[in-house]
Amino acid sequence: MEPPATPHDPPSLRLPVGYEIPRDQPARKLAAVSSSGGDGNILSQLAGNPFFTAGFGLASLGAGLALVQRGVRQGAALLKRRLLVDLEISRNDESYQWFLHWMSQFQRAQISNTSVLQSRRIAADVAGSRAETPDRKVATTKEKTGILSAVIKRLTPGLHHLSIQTSKINNPNGSLNTHFSLIPGPGRHILRYKNTFIAVKRERETKSMNLQTGSPWETVTLTTLYSQRHIFEALFTEAHQLAMQLQEGKTVIFTAWGTEWRPFGQPRRKRPLESVVLDEGIKERIVKDVKDFLGSGRWYFDRGIPYRRGYLLHGPPGSGKTSFIQALAGELDYNISLLNLSERGLTDDRLNHLLTNVPARTIVLLEDVDAAFGNRRIQTDTDGYRGANVTFSGLLNALDGVASAEERIVFLTTNHADRLDDALVRPGRVDMAVHLGPATRWQVERLWDRFYGDDGHHLLDPHGDGKRRFVRELERLGLLGGGGRGTTTGTSTAALQGLFLYHKGDVEGAIRAADSLLDGAVVATNPPTTAAAAAVASSSIPTPRKAGLSIP
């Protein structure tokens, strides 16, 4: 008889009457479960779950794509490093402006040259076709040449991002001319140079800038094939030649801007050395001494002498000191670095830095050195002006100190040589002192010949009668200098030039107006008898020529 079923017993657990569970059955079930593998059941269940398989598939696909993308990036970077080469130009580099100007000029020339080449090719092809083929072949040649020129024109890239650069030029008559030039602006450009494509990228940093000038930091990056890397040398050689052509026949004037030298205005036309009339023999002696110094570098180095040269030009205003330096720079194909010692904020360290980092092939000009330390003002509560910060010892150390630069030519000018300290004009700092006094008879005659000797068409004073009368008139007025030692009253060459310019082409008018020079008469000591001049004259530094010379 079966036991009664309880409501709590599930139907599957109901056993027949008299049935007994074997004692080893639980162990066999556990062994079966272990042998069948519990993990396999879990994996099979997960594999049979469509949501799990879909998510796992998407995750695997994303990971695979990420690996492929990373591999492509690394491969592209490796390929770029292997096949491409970059060249970066910073704004502070001198070639930065060279390249921008060259690129704008090159684009214009490339477009115009393309049209010229097309016309030449068409003419050559047509001429050859007429000689060898009928008219039908001539038309075919024209058509092919036209297609080729169109393709070349299409492949010739142009500038699409431009910037404007404005420059102002002061004419001798006082008028002002403004010139505009278009240069490549910030962005990406494509350049084709000698059948090589170059990617140009000009970047401008808005967060970083030059604190002294306020201009943002800029860089230009050139990219081309690694196999064509030699094109950069040819490109920058051409850019440099173009920059030199713009300055050919001109003198660049540099001024101190912060701690660096910058061009001041546009390059000036070189002044001929013949246009400056000094007293007889003075100009030739200075030019000979400077050229002798420039050719004696090895001589200085072999003897351990600092390779630098200093000159002092002193005399009344208008005697031609600055004009001669400008003409000398043009004669030597040098530029001029103009430094004002009375500039506010000019310290000893900055002065030393500027004189140490002078641009190549440049004459340093320090004008009116006597006024730099003689007219100092003390800071007051009224205007708060402090005056120049350069000390006299700082100037001496910058000219001839331990940290002073070599391969340098320095010219100092002053109207009052007697106010200069002996330490400033000693040999080593001033190796040649030259006095430029009032105009002498020799200078007056040479100036007269330049203005009235020949105006390009005919002689205004063919026999020199006007010149002799003008000289006698100056003698009567007591305006001829060079009358020996002591105090001399005369007129300056600048005043004479002004008179001749006012009466150009009018010999009689210039003679009648000679008495107007009395208003600008100058009084000078000829030559100066100061301790400074004596110190320079008694120099005995061993150089190819005597280092200390005083030319009266």
C-alpha positions in Angstrom: 0.0 0.0 0.0 1.4 3.4 -1.1 1.9 6.0 1.6 -0.3 9.0 1.1 1.1 11.8 -0.8 1.6 15.0 1.1 0.7 18.3 -0.6 4.3 19.4 -0.1 5.9 16.6 -2.1 6.3 17.4 -5.8 5.1 14.7 -8.2 8.6 14.0 -9.4 9.7 13.0 -5.9 7.0 10.4 -5.4 8.6 7.0 -5.2 6.8 3.6 -5.5 6.2 1.5 -2.5 9.1 -0.6 -1.5 11.7 1.3 -3.7 14.9 2.3 -1.9 17.4 4.8 -3.2 20.8 3.3 -3.6 23.4 4.5 -1.1 26.0 5.4 -3.8 23.5 7.2 -6.1 24.4 10.8 -4.9 28.1 10.1 -5.4 27.4 8.8 -9.0 25.4 12.0 -9.7 28.2 14.2 -8.4 30.7 12.3 -10.5 28.6 12.7 -13.5 28.2 16.4 -13.0 32.0 16.7 -12.5 32.8 14.6 -15.6 30.4 16.5 -17.8 32.1 19.9 -16.8 30.2 22.6 -15.0 32.0 25.4 -16.9 31.0 23.9 -20.2 27.4 24.2 -19.2 27.9 27.9 -18.2 29.7 28.7 -21.5 27.1 26.8 -23.5 24.4 28.8 -21.7 26.2 32.1 -22.4 26.7 31.0 -26.0 23.1 30.3 -26.3 22.2 33.7 -25.0 21.6 36.0 -28.0 22.1 39.2 -25.9 25.5 38.1 -24.7 26.7 37.0 -28.1 25.6 40.3 -29.7 27.3 42.4 -27.0 30.5 40.3 -27.1 30.6 40.5 -30.9 30.2 44.3 -30.8 32.9 44.6 -28.1 35.3 42.4 -30.1 34.6 44.4 -33.3 35.3 47.7 -31.5 38.5 46.4 -30.0 39.6 45.2 -33.4 38.8 48.5 -35.1 40.7 50.4 -32.4 43.7 48.2 -32.9 43.5 48.7 -36.7 43.1 52.5 -36.2 46.1 52.6 -33.9 48.1 50.5 -36.3 47.2 52.8 -39.2 48.2 55.9 -37.3 51.5 54.4 -36.3 52.1 53.2 -39.8 51.2 56.6 -41.2 53.5 58.3 -38.7 56.3 55.9 -39.6 55.6 56.4 -43.3 55.6 60.2 -42.8 58.9 60.0 -40.9 60.4 57.9 -43.7 59.0 59.7 -46.7 58.6 63.3 -45.6 60.9 66.0 -44.1 59.9 69.1 -42.2 61.8 72.4 -41.9 60.7 75.0 -39.3 61.5 78.7 -39.4 60.8 80.8 -36.3 59.9 84.5 -36.4 63.2 85.5 -34.7 65.3 84.0 -37.5 66.5 86.4 -40.2 65.4 84.1 -43.0 61.7 84.3 -41.8 61.1 87.6 -43.7 63.3 86.4 -46.6 61.1 83.4 -47.2 57.8 85.2 -46.9 58.9 87.9 -49.4 60.4 85.3 -51.7 57.3 83.2 -51.7 55.1 86.1 -52.7 57.5 87.2 -55.4 57.9 83.6 -56.6 54.2 83.1 -57.0 53.9 86.1 -59.2 56.9 85.2 -61.3 55.7 81.6 -61.6 52.3 82.6 -63.0 53.9 85.1 -65.5 56.6 82.6 -66.5 54.1 79.9 -67.1 52.3 82.1 -69.7 55.7 82.9 -71.3 56.7 79.3 -71.5 53.4 78.3 -73.0 53.8 80.8 -75.8 57.3 79.7 -76.5 56.3 76.1 -76.6 53.4 76.8 -79.0 55.6 78.8 -81.3 58.4 76.1 -81.3 55.9 73.3 -82.0 54.0 75.2 -84.6 57.3 76.1 -86.4 58.4 72.5 -86.4 55.0 71.2 -87.6 54.9 73.6 -90.6 58.3 72.3 -91.7 57.5 68.6 -91.5 53.7 68.1 -91.5 50.6 69.5 -93.1 48.3 72.1 -91.7 46.1 69.4 -90.0 49.0 68.3 -87.8 49.7 71.9 -86.9 46.2 72.3 -85.5 46.7 69.0 -83.5 49.9 70.3 -82.0 48.3 73.5 -80.9 45.5 71.6 -79.4 47.9 69.3 -77.4 50.0 72.2 -76.3 46.9 74.0 -75.1 45.8 71.0 -73.1 49.2 70.7 -71.5 49.4 74.3 -70.6 46.0 74.1 -69.1 47.1 71.1 -66.9 50.2 73.0 -65.8 48.2 76.0 -65.0 45.8 73.9 -63.0 48.7 72.3 -61.1 50.3 75.7 -60.4 49.0 76.5 -56.9 48.3 80.0 -55.8 48.1 81.9 -52.5 44.7 81.9 -50.9 45.6 83.3 -47.5 47.4 86.6 -47.7 48.6 89.3 -45.3 49.4 92.9 -46.1 52.7 94.6 -45.2 52.9 98.4 -45.3 56.2 100.3 -45.6 56.8 104.0 -45.8 59.7 105.7 -47.6 60.8 109.3 -47.0 61.9 111.0 -50.2 64.8 113.5 -50.2 62.3 116.3 -50.9 60.4 115.5 -47.7 57.4 113.7 -49.3 56.3 110.3 -48.0 55.5 107.3 -50.2 53.6 104.4 -48.9 54.0 100.9 -50.4 51.9 97.8 -49.9 53.0 94.3 -50.4 51.1 91.0 -50.1 52.8 88.2 -48.2 51.5 84.7 -47.3 49.2 84.9 -44.4 48.6 82.3 -41.6 47.3 79.0 -42.9 48.3 76.3 -45.3 49.8 76.9 -48.7 51.0 74.7 -51.6 54.2 75.7 -53.4 55.7 74.1 -56.6 59.4 74.9 -56.8 61.5 73.2 -59.5 58.9 70.5 -60.1 58.8 69.7 -56.3 55.6 70.3 -54.3 56.2 71.9 -50.9 53.5 72.2 -48.2 53.8 75.5 -46.3 52.2 76.0 -43.0 52.3 79.4 -41.3 51.1 79.2 -37.7 50.5 82.1 -35.3 50.4 81.5 -31.5 47.8 83.8 -29.9 48.7 82.9 -26.3 52.5 83.5 -26.6 54.0 86.8 -27.8 57.1 88.9 -27.6 56.7 91.1 -24.5 59.0 93.8 -25.9 57.2 94.3 -29.2 53.8 92.7 -28.5 53.9 90.7 -31.7 52.6 87.1 -31.6 54.9 84.2 -32.0 54.9 82.8 -35.5 56.5 79.8 -37.2 56.6 78.6 -40.8 56.9 74.9 -41.5 57.9 73.5 -44.9 57.2 69.9 -45.7 58.3 67.9 -48.8 59.4 64.4 -49.8 62.6 63.2 -48.0 64.1 62.4 -51.4 63.7 66.1 -52.4 65.2 67.6 -49.1 68.0 69.2 -51.1 65.5 71.6 -52.5 65.5 73.6 -49.2 69.1 74.7 -49.7 68.4 75.9 -53.2 65.2 77.6 -52.1 66.8 79.6 -49.2 69.8 80.4 -51.4 67.5 82.0 -53.9 65.5 83.8 -51.1 68.8 85.2 -49.7 69.9 86.4 -53.1 66.5 88.1 -53.6 66.9 89.8 -50.2 70.4 91.0 -51.1 69.2 92.3 -54.4 66.7 94.5 -52.5 69.5 95.9 -50.5 72.0 96.1 -53.3 73.4 99.6 -53.6 71.8 100.5 -50.3 72.8 100.9 -46.7 70.7 99.4 -43.9 70.5 101.5 -40.7 70.0 99.4 -37.5 68.8 100.8 -34.2 68.6 99.2 -30.8 65.1 97.8 -30.0 65.3 96.2 -26.6 68.2 93.8 -26.6 68.4 93.4 -30.3 69.2 95.3 -33.5 66.4 96.0 -36.0 66.4 97.8 -39.3 65.2 101.4 -39.0 63.0 102.3 -42.0 63.9 101.3 -45.5 67.4 100.7 -46.7 69.0 104.0 -47.9 70.8 104.5 -51.2 74.5 104.3 -50.8 76.1 107.7 -50.7 79.1 108.0 -53.0 82.4 108.7 -51.2 83.1 111.5 -53.6 80.0 113.4 -52.4 81.7 114.0 -49.0 84.4 116.7 -49.3 86.8 116.7 -46.4 90.1 118.5 -46.2 92.8 117.3 -48.5 94.1 113.8 -47.7 91.9 113.2 -44.6 89.3 111.1 -46.3 91.8 108.9 -48.1 93.8 108.3 -44.9 90.8 107.1 -43.0 89.6 104.9 -45.8 93.1 103.4 -46.2 93.3 102.7 -42.4 89.9 101.0 -42.3 90.7 98.8 -45.3 94.1 98.0 -43.8 92.3 96.9 -40.6 89.8 94.7 -42.4 92.6 92.9 -44.2 94.7 92.4 -41.0 92.6 89.9 -39.1 95.2 87.2 -39.1 97.9 89.7 -38.0 95.9 90.6 -34.9 95.0 87.0 -34.0 98.6 85.8 -34.3 99.8 88.5 -31.9 96.9 88.1 -29.5 95.7 91.7 -30.0 91.9 92.3 -29.8 90.6 92.7 -33.4 88.7 95.9 -33.1 89.2 99.5 -34.2 87.9 102.7 -32.8 87.7 106.1 -34.5 86.8 109.6 -33.1 85.6 112.3 -35.5 85.4 115.7 -33.7 84.7 119.2 -34.9 82.0 121.8 -35.2 78.5 120.9 -36.4 78.1 120.5 -40.2 81.7 119.5 -40.8 80.7 116.2 -42.4 81.2 113.7 -39.6 78.0 111.6 -40.0 78.0 112.1 -43.7 81.4 110.7 -44.1 80.6 107.6 -42.0 77.5 106.9 -44.2 79.7 107.3 -47.3 82.4 105.1 -45.8 79.8 102.4 -45.1 78.7 102.5 -48.7 82.3 102.3 -49.9 82.9 99.2 -47.8 79.5 97.7 -48.5 78.8 97.8 -44.7 75.7 98.8 -42.8 75.4 101.1 -39.8 74.2 100.4 -36.3 73.2 103.6 -34.6 73.2 103.7 -30.8 72.0 106.6 -28.7 73.7 106.6 -25.3 71.1 109.0 -23.9 68.3 106.6 -24.5 66.0 106.0 -21.5 66.3 102.6 -20.0 69.7 101.8 -21.6 71.7 100.0 -18.9 75.3 98.9 -18.8 74.3 95.2 -19.4 72.1 96.1 -22.3 74.8 98.3 -23.8 77.4 95.5 -23.5 74.9 93.0 -25.0 74.2 95.2 -28.0 77.9 95.9 -28.7 78.6 92.2 -28.4 75.9 91.2 -30.8 76.4 93.7 -33.6 75.1 92.5 -37.0 77.7 91.3 -39.5 79.5 93.8 -41.7 78.2 96.7 -39.7 79.8 99.9 -38.4 78.8 101.0 -34.9 78.1 104.7 -34.6 77.9 106.5 -31.3 77.0 110.1 -31.9 77.6 113.0 -29.5 79.3 110.9 -26.9 80.1 114.1 -24.9 76.4 114.8 -24.4 75.6 111.3 -23.1 77.2 112.0 -19.7 77.3 115.8 -19.6 73.6 116.5 -19.6 72.3 114.1 -17.0 69.2 115.1 -15.0 68.4 114.0 -11.6 65.0 112.3 -11.0 62.5 114.7 -9.5 59.0 114.5 -8.2 57.8 116.9 -10.8 58.5 114.9 -14.0 59.9 111.6 -12.6 62.7 111.7 -15.2 65.8 109.7 -14.4 67.9 110.2 -17.5 70.2 107.6 -19.1 71.2 104.6 -17.0 74.5 104.0 -18.8 77.5 104.7 -16.6 80.8 106.0 -17.9 82.6 102.8 -16.6 79.9 100.7 -18.4 80.7 102.4 -21.7 84.4 101.9 -21.2 84.0 98.2 -20.5 81.7 97.8 -23.5 84.3 99.4 -25.7 87.4 97.7 -24.4 86.5 95.3 -21.6 86.9 91.6 -20.9 83.5 90.8 -22.4 83.7 93.3 -25.3 83.3 91.9 -28.8 85.9 91.6 -31.5 85.8 92.1 -35.3 84.2 95.4 -34.7 84.5 99.0 -36.0 83.3 101.8 -33.8 83.0 105.4 -34.8 82.4 108.1 -32.1 81.4 111.7 -33.0 81.5 114.8 -30.8 81.3 118.5 -31.3 83.5 119.1 -28.2 86.5 116.9 -28.0 87.8 118.8 -24.9 84.9 117.5 -22.9 85.8 113.9 -23.3 87.6 112.0 -20.6 91.1 110.8 -21.3 90.1 107.2 -20.4 87.5 107.2 -23.2 89.9 108.2 -26.0 92.9 106.2 -25.0 94.5 103.9 -27.5 92.5 100.6 -27.6 89.2 102.5 -27.4 90.0 105.3 -29.9 92.8 104.3 -32.3 92.5 107.3 -34.6 91.2 110.8 -33.8 90.3 113.0 -36.7 89.5 116.7 -36.5 87.0 118.0 -39.1 87.1 121.8 -38.9 85.5 124.7 -40.9 85.7 124.5 -44.6 89.2 125.2 -46.1 90.0 126.8 -49.4 90.6 123.3 -50.8 87.1 122.1 -49.7 85.4 125.2 -51.0 86.9 124.8 -54.5 86.0 121.1 -54.6 82.4 121.8 -53.6 82.2 124.5 -56.2 83.4 122.2 -58.9 80.8 119.6 -57.9 77.9 122.0 -58.2 79.0 124.3 -60.9 81.7 122.5 -62.7 79.4 120.4 -64.9 75.6 120.1 -64.6 75.5 117.2 -67.1 74.9 119.4 -70.1 77.5 122.2 -70.1 79.9 123.8 -67.8 78.4 126.6 -65.6 81.8 127.9 -64.7 84.1 126.8 -67.6 87.1 128.9 -66.8 86.8 129.0 -63.0 86.3 132.7 -62.8 83.3 132.3 -60.6 85.1 130.0 -58.3 88.0 132.4 -57.8 85.6 135.3 -57.1 83.7 133.3 -54.6 86.9 132.3 -52.8 88.0 135.9 -52.6 84.7 136.9 -51.3 84.9 134.3 -48.5 88.4 135.5 -47.7 87.2 139.1 -47.4 84.5 137.9 -45.0 87.0 135.9 -43.0 85.1 132.6 -43.6 87.9 130.4 -44.8 89.2 128.0 -42.2 92.5 126.2 -42.1 94.5 129.3 -41.3 96.9 127.5 -39.0 96.8 126.7 -35.3 94.6 128.5 -32.9 91.0 129.7 -33.0 89.6 129.8 -36.5 86.4 131.3 -37.7 84.9 129.9 -40.9 81.8 128.3 -42.4 80.9 124.7 -42.4 80.6 122.5 -45.5 76.9 121.9 -44.7 76.3 125.7 -44.9 78.2 125.9 -48.2 76.2 123.0 -49.6 72.9 124.6 -48.5 73.9 127.8 -50.3 74.8 126.0 -53.5 71.6 124.0 -53.4 69.6 127.2 -53.1 71.4 128.8 -56.0 71.9 125.7 -58.2 72.6 126.7 -61.7 73.1 130.4 -60.7 76.8 131.2 -60.3 76.3 134.9 -59.8 73.5 134.4 -57.2 75.8 132.1 -55.2 78.6 134.8 -55.2 76.2 137.6 -54.2 74.8 135.4 -51.3 78.2 134.6 -49.8 77.7 137.2 -47.0 74.7 135.1 -45.8 77.2 132.5 -44.5 78.1 134.9 -41.7 74.9 134.0 -39.9 76.1 130.4 -39.7 79.8 131.0 -39.0 81.5 128.5 -36.7 84.3 129.0 -34.3 86.6 126.1 -33.7 90.0 125.3 -32.4 92.2 123.9 -35.1 93.6 121.5 -34.1 92.4 120.8 -30.5 95.1 120.8 -27.9 93.5 118.6 -25.3 94.9 115.8 -23.1 92.6 113.4 -25.0 94.1 114.3 -28.3 97.6 114.1 -26.9 96.9 110.6 -25.5 95.7 109.4 -28.9 98.6 110.9 -30.7 101.2 109.3 -28.3 99.8 105.8 -28.8 102.3 103.0 -29.4 100.1 99.9 -29.7 101.8 97.5 -32.2 99.6 97.1 -35.2 100.3 97.0 -39.0 100.1 100.8 -38.9 100.6 103.0 -35.9 97.4 102.5 -33.9 97.2 106.0 -32.3 96.9 108.7 -35.0 95.6 112.2 -34.6 94.9 113.8 -37.9 94.4 117.6 -37.5 
